[in-house]
Amino acid sequence: MAAAGALAAAAIGLVALVLGLGGVAGSAWTVVVDWLVPLGGLELTLDPLAGLFLVLVGGVALPASFYAAGSAERSARGALAYPVFVASMCVVPLAANTMTFVIAWELMSLASYFLVLHEPEERASVRAAWVYAVMTHAGLACLLAGMLLMGAWTGSLRFADWRAAAPGLGAGARGVVFVLLAAGFAGKAGVIPLHVWLPLAHPAAPSHVSALMSGVMIKLGVYGLLRAGLDWLGAGPAWWGVAVLLAGTVSSVIGVLYALVDNDLKKLLAFSSIENVGIILIGVGAGMLYHGAGLEGLALLALAAALYHTLNHATFKALLFLGAGAVVHATGTRNMEAMGGLIKRMPWTAACFLVGSAAIAALPPLNGFVSEWLTFVALLQNTRIAQPMLNLVFALGVAGLALTSGLAMACFVKAFGITFLALPRGDAAARAHEAPPAMRAAMVALAVVCVALGLGATLVVPALVTVAGALTGDRAPVAVGDWLTLGVSGGFATLSTLAIAVALGAALALPLIALRLAGAARGQRRYETWGCGRMLQTPRMECTATAFADPFRRVFGFFYRPEKRLDITFHPGARYFVQRIEYANPTRSIFDDWLYRPALDALRSVAHRARAIQSGSANVYLAYIFAALLLLLALA
């Protein structure tokens, strides 16, 4: 039953991939279903931006579904919810009116809720699903409010009519709608501080679902922000772009800071998704600012960089979540402190996870490097906007992106090194085994796509510039160099990932060739690594995940606010001889402490006081109803 659901989702993904490629290439169509016409009916439209996000859904759903077919993380609950989840994500970018969009959005949220709750007997799974349901429906309330206001002011619930009528609306009305829509979409994207559901839901879901939620679903929040900020409401004032760029900067830095100190492998990847959504929003915000300033070439470059990183993150984050799922499948734990030495027992998984780690750390010549390079190039040309305050915002974006890039590299050195290198730290890691063939094939396919997206930048960027041009209404072509070299902004910067790949390959091969020419022996000699004089290495001598992150926890202690806990147990009858020392240094979330917990406490206080009106008397309740009717009559 579960395998049938996975295969159905794979078929849906294949159709989405084919349609999406057609949309990116310029194919367009509209489908109208005469159902519930008074509410607008159902209407689907394919344009280049919708096509790109269909490619995203299909490109991740295909390998994730084949992975699911060979995985042990299947359940009867997900047999129906999983294909519904994939299908609804396909409909969201195609939706052409409010009715269609809201139905698809809610189906996506409900299906993913049941997938997060695939282990209802686990308390953590129940809590994750509950928090996710609350946050996603709070976002839906914002989306409904914004869309209904737009529908009332324009006299239509069709998005095409909004485009035509938006320039005639007042700045205040458009600003209110933008704030409501941006809040709803930002919650789905996991933007700080609306991110609290994401590090709970992603680890609780099966790994192939986590890959789709992180790789695709949260990107539909980015899709919504692009539509709201550049399409449905037209070009907005500068503060729209400033808000998006600063939200992206904050999310990227805070996301990677949380990822850096977490020892749960899937939770680390979830926090990293917040970081990468932040990088995408930096590009989106820059594109909105350039578009508002009339610098269309730079706007297209920034938006193409954001779309490129959207595509890249979907690929390498899906790969990393599938790799993490293979590790959990083999060891039975998500705690990196209990792993280690898996590279010898799971070589295929380790190789694929290494490719994903290098890509997400923006190492050349892989895909993450290209999109982050393009984002830097777009940001560094901000001096063409003659407004010092906006230049300061761009400077903050550059600084935040630079800090994020460095910390991300350290984060994934930890994720790969602690998980796969050295000696096993637990019995489960020592007994680990390689993933089944279907799971390995899915990971290899995504690893190949990461390499292809990096080496094929000269083919990908022109297509993304075309998509960005269709979004902003600027159809003028932007020169991006030749087949070998990516040159942007009239020669402001150039890049050749193929040349970098050749240079790196030569740097690796030349020492080996030199050794052969020098007559070095070809035999292998195995020996223990040097252990400071000890005769035998043990897992207790290894660097742990906690120790690796401790310097960062100290440097950013003002943010983490760690709580040191030291527990010392002495030998019975010998108080001066230590038997056991346990040290913990957990971090605290400032958003839980300063935002959500005070809000929940206030809500509980109001609810406690409201209990007084529940007297249990039918006469009192009838009086309430009578008073409400009188109030409604007075208002009418």
Helices and strands as residue ranges (DSSP letters): H 2-24, E 29-33, G 37-39, E 42-46, H 48-69, H 76-94, H 98-116, H 123-154, H 159-165, G 166-168, H 171-189, H 198-204, H 207-212, I 213-217, H 218-226, I 227-232, H 238-261, H 265-292, H 296-331, G 336-338, H 342-345, H 347-360, H 367-379, G 382-384, H 388-420, H 427-430, H 437-455, H 457-472, E 486-488, E 493-495, H 497-517, G 539-541, H 545-555, H 557-560, E 565-571, E 574-584, H 590-591, I 592-596, H 597-610, G 611-613, H 618-635
